[in-house]
Amino acid sequence: MANVYAALEAGATVFDASVGGLGGCPFAPNATGNIATEDLVYMWEGMGVSTGVDLDALIGVARWIEGKVGRRLEGMVMKAGPFRPIGTG
């Protein structure tokens, strides 16, 4: 997440992530997977960067996928839900 933030600040506009943090690398046996898309969307929206992504729907998809794959996924926002200050939704 810190690297994505730094890349965004440096001008990068395209990032690779996956719902729930699914993924990894078949050539790296201990690869942990990808950054969860919902975690990135949450971070960017909190920074005021409009993503056009429905975070609640994305969390729902991540939870659905978790049920389909039958194991806990790495995404943090799907576990905790998005924090919204009182009076904002």
C-alpha positions as CSV (number, residue, x, y, z in Angstrom):
1,M,0.0,0.0,0.0
2,A,2.8,2.4,0.8
3,N,4.4,1.7,-2.5
4,V,1.2,2.3,-4.4
5,Y,0.8,5.6,-2.5
6,A,4.3,6.6,-3.4
7,A,3.7,5.7,-7.0
8,L,0.5,7.7,-7.1
9,E,2.3,10.7,-5.7
10,A,5.0,10.3,-8.3
11,G,2.4,10.4,-11.1
12,A,1.6,6.7,-11.8
13,T,-2.0,6.2,-13.0
14,V,-2.3,2.5,-13.6
15,F,-2.1,-0.1,-10.8
16,D,-2.5,-3.8,-10.6
17,A,-4.6,-5.3,-7.8
18,S,-7.2,-8.1,-7.4
19,V,-10.4,-8.4,-5.5
20,G,-9.7,-9.8,-2.0
21,G,-6.0,-9.9,-2.8
22,L,-6.3,-13.1,-4.8
23,G,-3.3,-14.2,-6.8
24,G,0.3,-14.8,-6.4
25,C,3.1,-16.1,-8.6
26,P,3.5,-19.7,-9.6
27,F,7.3,-19.1,-9.8
28,A,7.6,-17.7,-6.2
29,P,6.4,-20.4,-3.8
30,N,5.8,-18.0,-0.9
31,A,4.2,-15.2,-2.9
32,T,1.5,-13.6,-0.8
33,G,-0.8,-12.4,-3.6
34,N,-1.8,-9.1,-4.9
35,I,-3.0,-5.9,-3.2
36,A,-6.7,-6.1,-2.6
37,T,-8.6,-3.8,-5.0
38,E,-11.1,-2.9,-2.2
39,D,-8.2,-1.8,0.0
40,L,-6.8,0.5,-2.7
41,V,-10.2,2.0,-3.5
42,Y,-10.7,2.6,0.2
43,M,-7.3,4.3,0.5
44,W,-7.8,6.5,-2.6
45,E,-11.4,7.5,-1.7
46,G,-10.1,8.5,1.7
47,M,-7.5,10.6,0.1
48,G,-10.1,12.3,-2.0
49,V,-9.2,10.5,-5.2
50,S,-12.4,9.6,-7.1
51,T,-12.3,6.1,-8.4
52,G,-15.8,5.7,-9.8
53,V,-15.9,2.3,-8.0
54,D,-18.8,1.3,-5.7
55,L,-16.8,0.2,-2.7
56,D,-19.8,-1.5,-1.0
57,A,-20.4,-3.5,-4.1
58,L,-16.7,-4.4,-4.4
59,I,-16.7,-5.6,-0.8
60,G,-19.7,-7.7,-1.5
61,V,-17.9,-9.3,-4.5
62,A,-14.8,-10.0,-2.4
63,R,-16.9,-11.7,0.3
64,W,-18.7,-13.7,-2.3
65,I,-15.4,-14.8,-3.9
66,E,-14.1,-15.8,-0.4
67,G,-17.0,-18.1,-0.1
68,K,-16.4,-19.6,-3.5
69,V,-12.7,-20.3,-3.0
70,G,-13.4,-21.6,0.5
71,R,-10.6,-19.8,2.3
72,R,-10.0,-16.5,4.0
73,L,-8.7,-13.8,1.6
74,E,-6.2,-11.1,2.4
75,G,-8.2,-8.0,1.9
76,M,-8.6,-5.9,5.0
77,V,-11.5,-3.7,4.0
78,M,-13.7,-6.7,3.2
79,K,-13.1,-8.0,6.7
80,A,-13.6,-4.7,8.6
81,G,-15.9,-2.8,6.3
82,P,-15.2,0.8,5.3
83,F,-14.9,3.4,7.9
84,R,-17.2,6.3,7.3
85,P,-17.2,9.3,9.7
86,I,-20.5,9.9,11.5
87,G,-23.0,11.6,9.3
88,T,-21.4,10.7,6.0
89,G,-23.3,7.5,5.1
